[in-house]
Amino acid sequence: MSTVFVVALRAEGIASSARATRVADQIRLMRKASVRRPVFLSPVRRNADDPYTPRTMRALVTGGTGRLGSAITERLRAEGWSVVAAGRADGDLADAQAAQDLVERAADELGGLDLLVNAAGEGFAPKPVEAVTEADWDAALGATAKGSFFVTQASARHLREAGGVVVMIEDVAAYQPWPAFAPHSAAKAAQAMLTRIFARALAPEVRVCGVAPGPVAADPGQEERRAGETLLGRVGSPADVADAVLYLAGAAFVTGSSLVVDGGRMLQTGPPREA
């Protein structure tokens, strides 16, 4: 074997080793970047010693005992938040006084409020428009629209003092006409508008954002059946919604907008794809 050929082989081996080292370094950097950091709220709430951590992390989650609300509550607590999770036993939030009482109890227990998550809602039962009743409308509008309004209204003083955040748990139904879910879709559309109204009304001290989930699987059978409806080939999970809430809690320059968490389902223009 010629000396030139041996040198060339050695040079190629060194180059391959260098490339492998660079790739390994890139993987390490990516892993380091993916490590979760503590979230932060608005600039007025940042800790001077650690700008990524708010001075206080106190949250009220309405609908906090439901499927989405409990996942949001769990995730916030895992990140170090103190959370009051309110359920149906805590009162009818469509009643202004009940909403006020809930907020004051939560603020007293936590010592204030930095985050409000409006996840309470009812009336998600399919019905043809001919069969919809007044009771269906009352259920849909009560917790979702009236409840979100009155709880946010009652929380405004505490959130302003804290430089806090409101996150409305909306629904892609707010942006799509679903005849089988007329009261629910209309109530969610009202809630989505409240996101924008409160963002203007409570600025600049308070940010108000929305999360609009798409299909969230209730069981493995549903997940398999509906996976083809999204561009990502799967349906969402309560954890996906909780991730979005956590992001918005710390997105200090985001207000008045809604984050759609649907795996690209709203981009589907034709019939659902096969799973």
Long-range contacts (C-beta under 8 A, 24 or more apart in sequence): 36-79, 38-79, 38-80, 39-79, 39-246, 39-247, 39-249, 39-250, 40-250, 40-252, 41-114, 41-115, 41-162, 41-163, 41-164, 41-165, 41-249, 41-250, 41-252, 42-163, 42-164, 42-165, 42-205, 42-207, 42-252, 43-163, 43-252, 44-163, 44-205, 45-114, 45-162, 45-163, 45-164, 54-114, 56-111, 56-112, 56-114, 56-162, 57-81, 57-82, 57-114, 57-115, 58-82, 58-83, 58-110, 58-111, 58-112, 58-113, 58-114, 58-115, 58-162, 59-83, 59-84, 59-110, 59-113, 59-114, 59-115, 59-116, 59-117, 60-84, 60-86, 60-102, 60-103, 60-106, 60-107, 60-110, 60-113, 60-115, 60-116, 60-117, 60-151, 60-155, 61-85, 61-86, 61-117, 61-119, 62-86, 62-93, 62-102, 62-116, 62-117, 62-118, 62-119, 62-120, 62-143, 62-147, 62-148, 62-151, 63-87, 63-118, 63-119, 63-120, 63-121, 63-143, 63-169, 64-117, 64-119, 66-119, 66-120, 67-216, 67-218, 67-238, 68-119, 68-169, 68-213, 68-216, 68-238, 68-241, 68-242, 69-117, 69-119, 69-120, 69-169, 70-238, 71-237, 71-238, 71-239, 71-241, 71-242, 72-117, 72-119, 72-169, 72-238, 72-241, 72-242, 72-245, 74-242, 75-239, 75-242, 75-243, 75-245, 75-246, 76-115, 76-242, 76-245, 76-246, 76-249, 79-246, 81-115, 82-110, 84-109, 84-110, 86-120, 92-142, 92-143, 93-120, 93-142, 93-143, 93-146, 93-147, 93-150, 93-151, 94-141, 94-142, 94-143, 94-146, 94-147, 94-150, 95-150, 96-150, 96-153, 96-154, 99-147, 99-150, 99-151, 99-153, 99-154, 100-150, 100-154, 102-151, 102-154, 103-151, 103-154, 103-155, 103-158, 104-154, 107-155, 107-158, 112-158, 112-161, 112-162, 113-155, 113-158, 113-159, 113-162, 113-164, 114-159, 114-162, 114-163, 114-164, 114-165, 115-164, 115-165, 115-166, 115-167, 115-249, 116-151, 116-152, 116-155, 116-159, 116-164, 116-165, 116-166, 116-167, 117-166, 117-167, 117-169, 117-245, 118-147, 118-148, 118-151, 118-152, 118-166, 118-167, 118-168, 118-169, 118-191, 119-169, 120-144, 120-147, 120-148, 120-151, 121-147, 121-169, 121-187, 121-188, 123-183, 123-184, 123-187, 124-181, 124-184, 126-180, 126-181, 127-180, 127-181, 127-182, 128-179, 128-180, 129-179, 129-182, 132-182, 132-183, 136-183, 137-183, 139-183, 140-183, 140-184, 140-186, 140-187, 141-183, 141-186, 141-187, 141-190, 144-184, 144-187, 144-188, 144-190, 144-191, 145-187, 145-190, 145-191, 145-194, 148-191, 148-194, 149-194, 152-194, 152-198, 152-208, 156-202, 156-206, 159-202, 159-205, 159-206, 160-202, 160-205, 160-206, 163-205, 163-206, 164-205, 164-206, 164-207, 165-206, 165-207, 165-208, 165-209, 165-248, 165-249, 166-195, 166-198, 166-202, 166-206, 166-207, 166-208, 166-209, 167-208, 167-209, 167-210, 167-211, 167-245, 167-248, 167-249, 168-192, 168-194, 168-195, 168-208, 168-209, 168-210, 168-211, 168-258, 169-210, 169-211, 169-213, 169-241, 169-245, 170-195, 170-210, 170-211, 170-212, 170-213, 170-258, 171-212, 171-213, 172-212, 172-213, 172-214, 172-260, 172-262, 172-265, 172-266, 174-212, 175-212, 175-260, 175-266, 176-266, 192-258, 195-256, 195-257, 195-258, 196-256, 199-255, 199-256, 200-256, 203-255, 207-251, 207-252, 207-254, 207-255, 208-255, 208-256, 209-248, 209-251, 209-254, 209-255, 209-256, 209-257, 209-258, 209-259, 210-257, 210-258, 210-259, 211-241, 211-244, 211-245, 211-248, 211-258, 211-259, 211-261, 212-258, 212-259, 212-260, 212-261, 212-262, 213-240, 213-241, 213-244, 213-261, 213-262, 214-260, 214-261, 214-262, 214-263, 214-265, 214-266, 215-262, 215-263, 215-265, 216-240, 216-241, 224-275, 225-275, 226-272, 226-275, 227-275, 228-272, 228-273, 228-274, 228-275, 229-265, 229-268, 229-272, 229-273, 230-262, 230-263, 230-264, 230-265, 230-268, 231-263, 231-264, 231-265, 231-267, 231-268, 232-263, 232-264, 233-263, 233-275, 234-263, 235-263, 236-261, 236-262, 236-263
